[in-house]
Each structure stands twice: as structure tokens, then as C-alpha cells.
Amino acid sequence: MTDYTILSNTAVGVGGLPSGATVTALRDNPIAIAEGAVGAPKIQAAALDITTAERDWVLARITEASVGSVGTYALLKSAGFADISPGGTTAGSGLRYSTAGGTIQAPFTAPSGTWRCMGFVDISGANPDDTTVFLRIA
């Protein structure tokens, strides 16, 4: 990532010659802004040219994702023996596709990849609940 350099008001004076460091900053700063470098100004939403066509393109990519693809969500039941907190990750081999009631059906398909827990899996206590929403992250 390109570093962002803050330039003083005197770095580029009228009639003066800028230093090599100033010229480098003038070249690199727009790149650093676009990359979101530390200390760089953030691009505001009003500056983005978002059209209906672009929105539709993004939505089409989402709707074309197949079940279990990276970036998709699924209601899964834990096949493990440990609680999973929100944000916790687990291998798909320890999960099964489930109904909201926690029912799984043969052939007990396990999703592939790594999944992030978006709810809470509580396998202990008087009312264990091992089914929640997961996000595939890898």
C-alpha cells in the first residue's frame, strides 16, 4: 500500500521549485487515498458515481452464487461438541445443513470450507440450541 504524506501549505509555494519529496507525495497521495491508506482522507459516498446498472451488476453476482459459495449464508447445525460464539469460525466438516427447527436429513451433507458463526451455538444447558446462521468465509 502506498503511504499518504501530509503536505504543508508551504510545500508548494508560488514561484518556488518543489522538493523531490513533495513531487513524490503529489504523485503518490491520490493512490494512497484510493487505497484507503492510514491518515489519508476518505472518499465520501457523494463522490461515488453509483448507477442503477452498477447496482444491478452487483446484485446479479450475489444472486448467481451457488449454495455454499464463499460469501453465502446458510442455516447450519453444529455436529461438534462445543459452543460457538458469534464471530467464531469452524470447518464445514463440523456442520450440517439444517431446518430452523434443527432437523437434518440423510445424507447429512456437510458444507465445505470455513464458516463464521453469525448467531450462537449453545450445545450445553437445559435447552441446547445448535442451529444458527453461518457465513462462508473461505
N, CA and C atoms as a LAMMPS dump frame, in Angstrom:
ITEM: TIMESTEP
0
ITEM: NUMBER OF ATOMS
414
ITEM: BOX BOUNDS ff ff ff
-5.0000000000000000e+02 5.0000000000000000e+02
-5.0000000000000000e+02 5.0000000000000000e+02
-5.0000000000000000e+02 5.0000000000000000e+02
ITEM: ATOMS id mol type element x y z
1 1 1 N 0.841 -1.169 0
2 1 2 C 0 0 0
3 1 3 C 0.89 1.237 0
4 2 1 N 0.476 2.218 -0.726
5 2 2 C 1.212 3.475 -0.828
6 2 3 C 0.971 4.318 0.419
7 3 1 N 2.024 4.963 0.934
8 3 2 C 1.897 5.839 2.103
9 3 3 C 1.306 7.181 1.697
10 4 1 N 0.506 7.751 2.594
11 4 2 C -0.043 9.088 2.391
12 4 3 C 0.843 10.075 3.136
13 5 1 N 1.218 11.173 2.477
14 5 2 C 2.064 12.196 3.07
15 5 3 C 1.291 13.498 3.157
16 6 1 N 1.216 14.052 4.37
17 6 2 C 0.558 15.344 4.549
18 6 3 C 1.518 16.426 4.069
19 7 1 N 1.04 17.279 3.183
20 7 2 C 1.853 18.366 2.651
21 7 3 C 1.454 19.677 3.326
22 8 1 N 2.443 20.422 3.759
23 8 2 C 2.156 21.721 4.375
24 8 3 C 1.806 22.735 3.289
25 9 1 N 1.21 23.838 3.705
26 9 2 C 0.86 24.895 2.751
27 9 3 C 2.088 25.489 2.074
28 10 1 N 3.227 25.402 2.714
29 10 2 C 4.45 25.968 2.146
30 10 3 C 5.221 24.99 1.265
31 11 1 N 4.764 23.74 1.186
32 11 2 C 5.496 22.726 0.411
33 11 3 C 5.516 23.07 -1.077
34 12 1 N 4.462 23.704 -1.551
35 12 2 C 4.407 24.095 -2.952
36 12 3 C 4.067 25.576 -2.986
37 13 1 N 5.074 26.386 -2.956
38 13 2 C 4.873 27.834 -2.969
39 13 3 C 4.85 28.375 -4.386
40 14 1 N 4.154 29.476 -4.561
41 14 2 C 4.08 30.133 -5.873
42 14 3 C 5.476 30.601 -6.27
43 15 1 N 5.9 30.208 -7.449
44 15 2 C 7.2 30.621 -7.965
45 15 3 C 8.36 29.795 -7.443
46 16 1 N 8.132 28.888 -6.512
47 16 2 C 9.213 28.083 -5.973
48 16 3 C 9.259 26.718 -6.637
49 17 1 N 10.366 26.042 -6.476
50 17 2 C 10.515 24.691 -7.009
51 17 3 C 10.244 23.687 -5.892
52 18 1 N 9.319 22.762 -6.111
53 18 2 C 9.044 21.77 -5.073
54 18 3 C 10.206 20.79 -4.932
55 19 1 N 10.365 20.29 -3.729
56 19 2 C 11.421 19.308 -3.486
57 19 3 C 11.025 17.974 -4.098
58 20 1 N 11.99 17.08 -4.183
59 20 2 C 11.714 15.743 -4.692
60 20 3 C 10.686 15.024 -3.837
61 21 1 N 10.73 15.208 -2.511
62 21 2 C 9.777 14.568 -1.604
63 21 3 C 8.363 15.093 -1.859
64 22 1 N 8.25 16.387 -2.138
65 22 2 C 6.94 16.976 -2.424
66 22 3 C 6.376 16.419 -3.72
67 23 1 N 7.214 16.32 -4.752
68 23 2 C 6.764 15.776 -6.039
69 23 3 C 6.327 14.32 -5.866
70 24 1 N 7.083 13.55 -5.09
71 24 2 C 6.723 12.156 -4.837
72 24 3 C 5.381 12.072 -4.121
73 25 1 N 5.155 12.942 -3.127
74 25 2 C 3.888 12.95 -2.402
75 25 3 C 2.74 13.329 -3.333
76 26 1 N 2.958 14.294 -4.208
77 26 2 C 1.911 14.687 -5.157
78 26 3 C 1.564 13.536 -6.1
79 27 1 N 2.557 12.735 -6.414
80 27 2 C 2.312 11.561 -7.263
81 27 3 C 1.615 10.444 -6.487
82 28 1 N 2.057 10.176 -5.259
83 28 2 C 1.585 9.019 -4.502
84 28 3 C 0.285 9.252 -3.725
85 29 1 N 0.014 10.49 -3.322
86 29 2 C -1.149 10.73 -2.466
87 29 3 C -2.482 10.308 -3.089
88 30 1 N -2.748 10.578 -4.374
89 30 2 C -4.02 10.104 -4.93
90 30 3 C -4.148 8.57 -4.883
91 31 1 N -3.036 7.877 -5.069
92 31 2 C -3.054 6.411 -4.989
93 31 3 C -3.345 5.989 -3.555
94 32 1 N -2.69 6.644 -2.591
95 32 2 C -2.898 6.317 -1.179
96 32 3 C -4.347 6.567 -0.769
97 33 1 N -4.957 7.631 -1.286
98 33 2 C -6.366 7.916 -0.986
99 33 3 C -7.248 6.793 -1.527
100 34 1 N -7.011 6.387 -2.764
101 34 2 C -7.81 5.324 -3.386
102 34 3 C -7.633 3.988 -2.659
103 35 1 N -6.454 3.752 -2.102
104 35 2 C -6.186 2.502 -1.39
105 35 3 C -6.664 2.536 0.063
106 36 1 N -7.059 3.715 0.553
107 36 2 C -7.507 3.827 1.942
108 36 3 C -6.363 3.778 2.933
109 37 1 N -5.223 4.365 2.575
110 37 2 C -4.042 4.345 3.441
111 37 3 C -4.32 5.068 4.759
112 38 1 N -3.591 4.669 5.79
113 38 2 C -3.711 5.301 7.102
114 38 3 C -3.389 6.787 6.97
115 39 1 N -4.259 7.628 7.536
116 39 2 C -4.048 9.067 7.52
117 39 3 C -4.553 9.768 6.273
118 40 1 N -4.912 9.01 5.25
119 40 2 C -5.394 9.62 4.004
120 40 3 C -6.858 10.007 4.157
121 41 1 N -7.285 11.075 3.478
122 41 2 C -8.709 11.425 3.511
123 41 3 C -9.531 10.285 2.916
124 42 1 N -10.71 10.087 3.443
125 42 2 C -11.593 9.025 2.96
126 42 3 C -12.473 9.555 1.83
127 43 1 N -12.702 8.721 0.831
128 43 2 C -13.583 9.092 -0.268
129 43 3 C -15.012 9.05 0.255
130 44 1 N -15.739 10.136 0.091
131 44 2 C -17.109 10.235 0.587
132 44 3 C -18.085 9.602 -0.395
133 45 1 N -19.186 9.084 0.13
134 45 2 C -20.18 8.406 -0.696
135 45 3 C -20.697 9.304 -1.811
136 46 1 N -20.831 10.598 -1.544
137 46 2 C -21.342 11.52 -2.558
138 46 3 C -20.404 11.613 -3.763
139 47 1 N -19.146 11.252 -3.596
140 47 2 C -18.182 11.325 -4.693
141 47 3 C -18.249 10.108 -5.604
142 48 1 N -18.92 9.052 -5.155
143 48 2 C -19.004 7.84 -5.95
144 48 3 C -20.107 7.965 -6.983
145 49 1 N -19.847 7.494 -8.168
146 49 2 C -20.824 7.547 -9.259
147 49 3 C -21.496 6.189 -9.366
148 50 1 N -22.507 5.979 -8.508
149 50 2 C -23.196 4.697 -8.478
150 50 3 C -24.46 4.815 -9.32
151 51 1 N -24.549 3.969 -10.32
152 51 2 C -25.713 3.996 -11.202
153 51 3 C -26.554 2.743 -10.977
154 52 1 N -27.732 2.744 -11.535
155 52 2 C -28.6 1.577 -11.449
156 52 3 C -27.931 0.374 -12.1
157 53 1 N -27.234 0.599 -13.2
158 53 2 C -26.561 -0.508 -13.893
159 53 3 C -25.494 -1.142 -12.993
160 54 1 N -24.74 -0.324 -12.274
161 54 2 C -23.714 -0.866 -11.385
162 54 3 C -24.348 -1.64 -10.231
163 55 1 N -25.428 -1.077 -9.644
164 55 2 C -26.128 -1.762 -8.566
165 55 3 C -26.644 -3.113 -9.055
166 56 1 N -27.237 -3.131 -10.248
167 56 2 C -27.776 -4.371 -10.805
168 56 3 C -26.667 -5.387 -11.066
169 57 1 N -25.484 -4.923 -11.462
170 57 2 C -24.354 -5.823 -11.698
171 57 3 C -23.957 -6.509 -10.393
172 58 1 N -23.871 -5.735 -9.317
173 58 2 C -23.504 -6.302 -8.019
174 58 3 C -24.553 -7.304 -7.563
175 59 1 N -25.82 -6.935 -7.662
176 59 2 C -26.89 -7.837 -7.236
177 59 3 C -26.912 -9.117 -8.06
178 60 1 N -26.6 -9.019 -9.348
179 60 2 C -26.561 -10.213 -10.197
180 60 3 C -25.472 -11.166 -9.734
181 61 1 N -24.318 -10.649 -9.294
182 61 2 C -23.25 -11.51 -8.798
183 61 3 C -23.706 -12.252 -7.546
184 62 1 N -24.481 -11.573 -6.704
185 62 2 C -24.951 -12.191 -5.467
186 62 3 C -25.975 -13.282 -5.77
187 63 1 N -26.929 -12.98 -6.647
188 63 2 C -27.99 -13.95 -6.92
189 63 3 C -27.493 -15.154 -7.709
190 64 1 N -26.351 -15.028 -8.378
191 64 2 C -25.806 -16.142 -9.146
192 64 3 C -24.966 -17.092 -8.297
193 65 1 N -24.7 -16.718 -7.042
194 65 2 C -23.866 -17.555 -6.174
195 65 3 C -24.595 -18.858 -5.853
196 66 1 N -23.877 -19.952 -5.968
197 66 2 C -24.483 -21.248 -5.659
198 66 3 C -24.419 -21.521 -4.16
199 67 1 N -25.215 -22.455 -3.709
200 67 2 C -25.259 -22.828 -2.297
201 67 3 C -23.857 -23.215 -1.833
202 68 1 N -23.439 -22.637 -0.72
203 68 2 C -22.152 -22.977 -0.141
204 68 3 C -20.967 -22.226 -0.71
205 69 1 N -21.204 -21.295 -1.641
206 69 2 C -20.102 -20.495 -2.193
207 69 3 C -19.595 -19.516 -1.14
208 70 1 N -18.328 -19.113 -1.263
209 70 2 C -17.781 -18.104 -0.366
210 70 3 C -18.641 -16.848 -0.481
211 71 1 N -19.011 -16.284 0.674
212 71 2 C -19.845 -15.097 0.712
213 71 3 C -21.324 -15.388 0.889
214 72 1 N -21.71 -16.668 0.882
215 72 2 C -23.113 -17.019 1.071
216 72 3 C -23.383 -17.396 2.53
217 73 1 N -24.64 -17.326 2.889
218 73 2 C -25.089 -17.686 4.233
219 73 3 C -25.838 -19.012 4.178
220 74 1 N -25.857 -19.711 5.301
221 74 2 C -26.623 -20.956 5.385
222 74 3 C -27.065 -21.173 6.824
223 75 1 N -28.199 -21.822 6.974
224 75 2 C -28.67 -22.238 8.288
225 75 3 C -28.073 -23.619 8.533
226 76 1 N -27.184 -23.69 9.508
227 76 2 C -26.424 -24.915 9.736
228 76 3 C -26.517 -25.358 11.187
229 77 1 N -26.401 -26.639 11.369
230 77 2 C -26.423 -27.26 12.703
231 77 3 C -25.008 -27.738 13.011
232 78 1 N -24.563 -27.48 14.231
233 78 2 C -23.239 -27.923 14.64
234 78 3 C -23.244 -29.421 14.871
235 79 1 N -22.254 -30.09 14.302
236 79 2 C -22.088 -31.52 14.537
237 79 3 C -20.992 -31.748 15.569
238 80 1 N -20.522 -30.655 16.168
239 80 2 C -19.431 -30.736 17.137
240 80 3 C -19.929 -30.813 18.566
241 81 1 N -19.013 -30.681 19.489
242 81 2 C -19.338 -30.807 20.898
243 81 3 C -18.862 -29.578 21.676
244 82 1 N -18.941 -28.403 21.038
245 82 2 C -18.513 -27.182 21.703
246 82 3 C -19.409 -26.026 21.28
247 83 1 N -19.575 -25.059 22.191
248 83 2 C -20.303 -23.843 21.858
249 83 3 C -19.514 -23.064 20.812
250 84 1 N -20.22 -22.3 19.993
251 84 2 C -19.574 -21.415 19.02
252 84 3 C -20.175 -20.033 19.228
253 85 1 N -19.341 -19.071 19.57
254 85 2 C -19.79 -17.699 19.812
255 85 3 C -19.924 -16.939 18.507
256 86 1 N -20.712 -15.858 18.495
257 86 2 C -20.805 -15.029 17.297
258 86 3 C -19.412 -14.575 16.85
259 87 1 N -19.118 -14.748 15.579
260 87 2 C -17.808 -14.385 15.04
261 87 3 C -16.819 -15.537 15.041
262 88 1 N -17.138 -16.596 15.76
263 88 2 C -16.255 -17.764 15.791
264 88 3 C -16.271 -18.471 14.444
265 89 1 N -15.19 -19.131 14.11
266 89 2 C -15.109 -19.843 12.835
267 89 3 C -14.963 -21.337 13.077
268 90 1 N -15.423 -22.1 12.1
269 90 2 C -15.349 -23.553 12.207
270 90 3 C -15.299 -24.151 10.804
271 91 1 N -14.767 -25.338 10.71
272 91 2 C -14.71 -26.044 9.432
273 91 3 C -16.094 -26.543 9.058
274 92 1 N -16.397 -26.511 7.779
275 92 2 C -17.677 -27.015 7.296
276 92 3 C -17.899 -28.472 7.628
277 93 1 N -16.822 -29.228 7.769
278 93 2 C -16.961 -30.656 8.08
279 93 3 C -17.649 -30.889 9.419
280 94 1 N -17.667 -29.864 10.287
281 94 2 C -18.323 -29.978 11.587
282 94 3 C -19.726 -29.395 11.591
283 95 1 N -20.281 -29.139 10.399
284 95 2 C -21.607 -28.538 10.285
285 95 3 C -22.484 -29.373 9.353
286 96 1 N -23.788 -29.212 9.483
287 96 2 C -24.74 -29.868 8.594
288 96 3 C -25.832 -28.873 8.231
289 97 1 N -26.322 -28.915 6.98
290 97 2 C -27.459 -28.084 6.589
291 97 3 C -28.651 -28.484 7.438
292 98 1 N -29.447 -27.492 7.86
293 98 2 C -30.488 -27.742 8.839
294 98 3 C -31.761 -26.958 8.541
295 99 1 N -32.861 -27.382 9.169
296 99 2 C -34.088 -26.588 9.178
297 99 3 C -34.014 -25.634 10.369
298 100 1 N -34.946 -24.691 10.436
299 100 2 C -34.974 -23.762 11.567
300 100 3 C -35.225 -24.506 12.879
301 101 1 N -35.865 -25.646 12.794
302 101 2 C -36.115 -26.447 13.988
303 101 3 C -34.959 -27.345 14.385
304 102 1 N -33.89 -27.332 13.598
305 102 2 C -32.72 -28.14 13.926
306 102 3 C -32.712 -29.526 13.321
307 103 1 N -33.633 -29.781 12.396
308 103 2 C -33.702 -31.101 11.775
309 103 3 C -32.726 -31.192 10.608
310 104 1 N -32.002 -32.282 10.536
311 104 2 C -31.157 -32.565 9.371
312 104 3 C -31.626 -33.882 8.778
313 105 1 N -31.471 -34.025 7.475
314 105 2 C -31.919 -35.246 6.823
315 105 3 C -30.753 -35.925 6.126
316 106 1 N -30.846 -37.241 6.028
317 106 2 C -29.827 -38.009 5.315
318 106 3 C -29.762 -37.496 3.885
319 107 1 N -28.614 -37.377 3.277
320 107 2 C -27.349 -37.992 3.65
321 107 3 C -26.474 -37.14 4.577
322 108 1 N -27.063 -36.239 5.349
323 108 2 C -26.318 -35.441 6.323
324 108 3 C -25.149 -34.707 5.682
325 109 1 N -25.441 -33.924 4.649
326 109 2 C -24.422 -33.229 3.859
327 109 3 C -23.698 -32.171 4.678
328 110 1 N -22.369 -32.231 4.666
329 110 2 C -21.536 -31.224 5.323
330 110 3 C -21.041 -30.244 4.261
331 111 1 N -21.17 -28.951 4.517
332 111 2 C -20.637 -27.988 3.551
333 111 3 C -19.114 -27.973 3.61
334 112 1 N -18.496 -27.578 2.526
335 112 2 C -17.034 -27.468 2.527
336 112 3 C -16.635 -26.066 2.949
337 113 1 N -15.358 -25.88 3.219
338 113 2 C -14.824 -24.557 3.519
339 113 3 C -14.85 -24.191 4.989
340 114 1 N -14.6 -22.906 5.241
341 114 2 C -14.587 -22.357 6.595
342 114 3 C -15.777 -21.424 6.743
343 115 1 N -16.458 -21.507 7.884
344 115 2 C -17.692 -20.764 8.125
345 115 3 C -17.579 -19.928 9.393
346 116 1 N -18.135 -18.708 9.352
347 116 2 C -18.18 -17.819 10.52
348 116 3 C -19.589 -17.878 11.108
349 117 1 N -19.665 -18.081 12.416
350 117 2 C -20.935 -18.134 13.121
351 117 3 C -21.508 -16.724 13.226
352 118 1 N -22.74 -16.547 12.758
353 118 2 C -23.379 -15.234 12.789
354 118 3 C -24.429 -15.166 13.902
355 119 1 N -24.592 -16.229 14.627
356 119 2 C -25.511 -16.284 15.758
357 119 3 C -24.773 -16.85 16.95
358 120 1 N -25.338 -17.874 17.558
359 120 2 C -24.691 -18.515 18.699
360 120 3 C -25.085 -19.979 18.727
361 121 1 N -24.111 -20.856 18.867
362 121 2 C -24.367 -22.284 19.025
363 121 3 C -24.143 -22.604 20.495
364 122 1 N -25.201 -23.058 21.141
365 122 2 C -25.163 -23.394 22.563
366 122 3 C -25.551 -24.862 22.71
367 123 1 N -24.568 -25.719 22.896
368 123 2 C -24.869 -27.151 22.994
369 123 3 C -25.025 -27.602 24.439
370 124 1 N -24.777 -26.689 25.375
371 124 2 C -24.896 -27.055 26.784
372 124 3 C -26.152 -26.416 27.374
373 125 1 N -26.436 -26.722 28.599
374 125 2 C -27.572 -26.121 29.285
375 125 3 C -28.838 -26.933 29.138
376 126 1 N -29.913 -26.416 29.735
377 126 2 C -31.184 -27.127 29.757
378 126 3 C -31.849 -27.156 28.386
379 127 1 N -31.642 -26.125 27.584
380 127 2 C -32.259 -26.031 26.256
381 127 3 C -31.187 -25.831 25.191
382 128 1 N -30.434 -26.87 24.85
383 128 2 C -29.359 -26.699 23.861
384 128 3 C -29.926 -26.28 22.503
385 129 1 N -29.204 -25.406 21.835
386 129 2 C -29.593 -24.931 20.501
387 129 3 C -28.335 -24.891 19.656
388 130 1 N -28.231 -25.826 18.733
389 130 2 C -27.006 -25.932 17.95
390 130 3 C -27.21 -25.568 16.486
391 131 1 N -28.298 -24.839 16.182
392 131 2 C -28.566 -24.414 14.807
393 131 3 C -28.576 -22.901 14.734
394 132 1 N -27.846 -22.323 13.794
395 132 2 C -27.845 -20.871 13.603
396 132 3 C -27.376 -20.545 12.191
397 133 1 N -27.257 -19.27 11.904
398 133 2 C -26.817 -18.811 10.587
399 133 3 C -25.301 -18.73 10.563
400 134 1 N -24.713 -19.204 9.463
401 134 2 C -23.261 -19.145 9.255
402 134 3 C -22.984 -18.469 7.92
403 135 1 N -21.822 -17.82 7.818
404 135 2 C -21.34 -17.163 6.609
405 135 3 C -20.094 -17.896 6.137
406 136 1 N -20.075 -18.308 4.878
407 136 2 C -18.869 -18.983 4.344
408 136 3 C -17.816 -17.929 4.05
409 137 1 N -16.63 -18.066 4.67
410 137 2 C -15.563 -17.078 4.523
411 137 3 C -14.364 -17.608 3.74
412 138 1 N -14.262 -18.894 3.571
413 138 2 C -13.137 -19.459 2.792
414 138 3 C -13.511 -20.839 2.302
